[in-house]
Amino acid sequence: MFRRLFGRNKEPSAATLPDEDALALRSLQNDWQCSCCGEWHRGIMHLAADHPDPWPHISGHEPNSALRTAGDFLSDDFCVIDGEHFMIRCVLEISIVGLDEPWTWSCWSSLSPENFDKFIAGFDSGDYEDEGPWFGWLCNTLPPLRVGPEALAVEVWPQNGRRRPLLVVEDQDHPLAVAQRGLSVTGLVEVLRASGHGPTTH
């Protein structure tokens, strides 16, 4: 499953892309102005969710080393709510037609208490040999690829070497799963703009 989704074929060059995608790719590879904040950026912008959507407080991260499993806790990589719901920061990769590297969304997934303990146990060493995939629920929304309040099941693939786990959407017909297998550059621009970070329209 994992190898099938992320085994990458040779991507077409920008010169072979449809005109609209080629124009969007050139705009992202040069300086571009954010449609939300008005700041100027260069290159592809990857997105990161500061916290899981269910987090009930104003975001304020504690150190990972301060992790506690009672009450509420949020750090860069771990989240606990009410001592009952456990979430970790992961990475969801989306293949972009015309780019050699995937676009990434740093987001959060739930884990069972048992798998959360396994993740914590291997966190410092980065050794997850023969672990995963673990079941989880995606805890963030990425418009326009994921809309509505419905829960979305994901496979959580722990990575060795202190890399964050990778996510694969289980429902292969879901728009986010389709995007993981290949999204156009104009589709990426739509995602960035919907998140308030895309280039302005000229």
C-alpha positions in Angstrom: 0.0 0.0 0.0 2.6 2.5 1.1 5.1 1.7 -1.6 2.3 1.7 -4.2 1.2 5.2 -3.3 4.6 6.8 -3.0 6.6 4.9 -5.7 7.2 7.9 -8.0 7.4 7.7 -11.8 9.5 10.2 -13.7 7.7 13.6 -13.6 7.2 15.6 -16.8 9.1 18.9 -17.1 7.4 22.2 -16.8 7.7 22.5 -20.6 5.4 19.5 -21.1 2.7 20.7 -18.6 -0.5 22.3 -19.8 -0.2 26.0 -20.2 -2.2 26.9 -17.0 0.0 24.5 -14.9 3.2 25.7 -16.5 2.3 29.3 -15.8 1.3 28.5 -12.2 4.6 26.6 -11.7 6.7 29.5 -13.0 4.9 31.9 -10.7 5.6 29.7 -7.7 9.2 29.2 -8.6 9.8 33.0 -8.7 8.9 35.7 -6.2 5.2 35.8 -5.4 3.0 37.8 -3.2 0.8 36.1 -0.6 -2.9 36.6 -1.2 -3.5 36.7 2.5 -0.7 38.6 4.3 0.7 40.5 1.3 4.2 39.3 2.0 6.5 38.2 -0.7 7.8 34.6 -0.9 10.0 32.5 -3.3 9.4 28.9 -4.1 6.8 26.4 -3.1 5.3 27.0 0.4 4.6 24.0 2.5 1.8 24.2 5.1 1.8 23.2 8.8 -1.1 23.0 11.2 -0.1 24.6 14.5 -2.3 22.2 16.5 -5.1 19.6 16.0 -8.5 21.1 15.2 -10.0 19.7 18.5 -7.5 21.5 20.7 -9.7 23.6 23.0 -7.2 26.3 24.1 -5.3 29.2 22.6 -2.2 27.6 21.1 0.8 27.6 23.4 3.4 24.9 23.0 5.3 23.3 25.8 8.6 21.4 25.3 8.3 17.8 24.1 10.2 16.8 27.2 7.4 18.1 29.4 4.9 15.5 28.0 2.2 14.5 30.4 -0.7 12.2 29.6 -3.1 13.6 32.2 -5.3 16.7 31.4 -4.4 18.7 28.3 -0.9 19.0 26.7 0.4 20.4 23.5 4.0 20.5 22.1 5.5 20.6 18.6 4.9 16.8 18.2 2.4 15.6 20.9 -1.1 16.5 21.9 -3.2 15.1 24.7 -6.8 16.2 25.4 -8.6 15.4 28.7 -6.1 12.6 29.3 -8.1 10.5 26.9 -7.4 11.6 23.3 -3.9 11.3 21.9 -2.5 12.9 18.8 0.9 13.3 17.1 2.3 15.5 14.4 2.7 13.8 11.1 3.4 14.6 7.4 1.0 14.1 4.6 2.8 14.0 1.2 1.1 15.1 -2.0 2.7 14.3 -5.4 2.6 17.4 -7.6 2.8 16.8 -11.4 5.9 18.6 -12.7 7.8 18.7 -9.4 10.5 16.2 -8.4 9.6 16.4 -4.7 6.2 16.0 -3.1 4.5 18.9 -1.5 4.0 18.4 2.3 1.4 19.2 4.8 2.4 19.0 8.4 -0.7 17.9 10.3 -2.0 15.9 13.2 -3.4 12.4 13.5 -5.0 10.6 16.5 -3.6 7.4 17.8 -4.8 4.7 20.2 -3.3 4.9 23.7 -1.3 1.8 22.9 0.2 3.1 19.7 0.8 6.5 21.3 2.9 4.8 23.9 4.8 2.9 21.1 5.5 6.2 19.4 6.7 7.9 22.6 8.9 4.8 23.3 10.8 5.1 20.0 10.7 8.9 19.7 14.2 9.7 21.1 16.0 6.8 19.3 14.0 7.1 16.1 13.8 3.4 15.8 10.4 2.0 14.7 11.6 -1.2 13.0 8.7 -3.4 12.1 6.2 -0.9 13.5 3.1 0.3 11.7 1.0 1.2 9.9 -1.1 2.4 12.8 -4.7 3.4 12.5 -5.6 7.1 13.1 -8.1 9.8 12.3 -6.9 13.0 10.5 -7.3 15.9 13.0 -7.0 18.8 10.6 -8.9 20.2 7.6 -7.2 21.1 4.3 -9.6 22.9 2.0 -10.5 22.3 -0.7 -9.3 18.7 -0.5 -11.0 17.9 2.7 -14.2 19.7 3.5 -16.9 19.0 6.1 -16.8 17.6 9.6 -16.7 13.9 8.7 -13.9 11.9 10.2 -11.2 10.7 7.8 -9.3 7.5 8.5 -5.6 7.4 7.8 -2.7 5.0 8.0 0.1 6.3 10.2 3.5 5.1 9.0 6.2 5.7 11.7 9.6 6.6 10.2 13.1 5.7 11.4 15.8 8.3 12.0 13.6 10.8 14.0 11.5 11.7 10.9 7.9 12.4 11.5 5.4 9.7 10.5 3.8 9.7 7.1 0.1 9.6 6.5 -1.9 7.7 3.8 -5.6 8.3 3.5 -7.5 5.0 3.7 -10.4 5.9 1.5 -8.8 5.8 -2.0 -11.8 7.6 -3.5 -11.5 10.6 -1.1 -10.3 13.8 -2.8 -7.3 13.9 -0.5 -6.3 10.4 -1.4 -6.7 11.2 -5.1 -4.4 14.2 -4.5 -1.8 12.0 -2.8 -1.5 10.1 -6.1 -1.0 13.3 -8.2 -2.2 16.9 -8.0 -1.8 19.5 -10.7 0.1 22.7 -10.0 -3.0 24.7 -10.4 -4.7 22.4 -7.8 -1.8 23.1 -5.4 -2.4 26.8 -6.0 -6.1 26.4 -5.1 -5.1 24.6 -1.9 -2.6 27.4 -1.0 -5.1 30.1 -1.7 -7.9 28.4 0.3 -5.4 28.3 3.2 -4.6 32.0 2.8 -1.1 31.5 1.5 -1.4 31.4 -2.3 -0.1 33.8 -4.9 -2.3 36.7 -5.8 -4.1 36.6 -9.1 -2.6 38.9 -11.8 
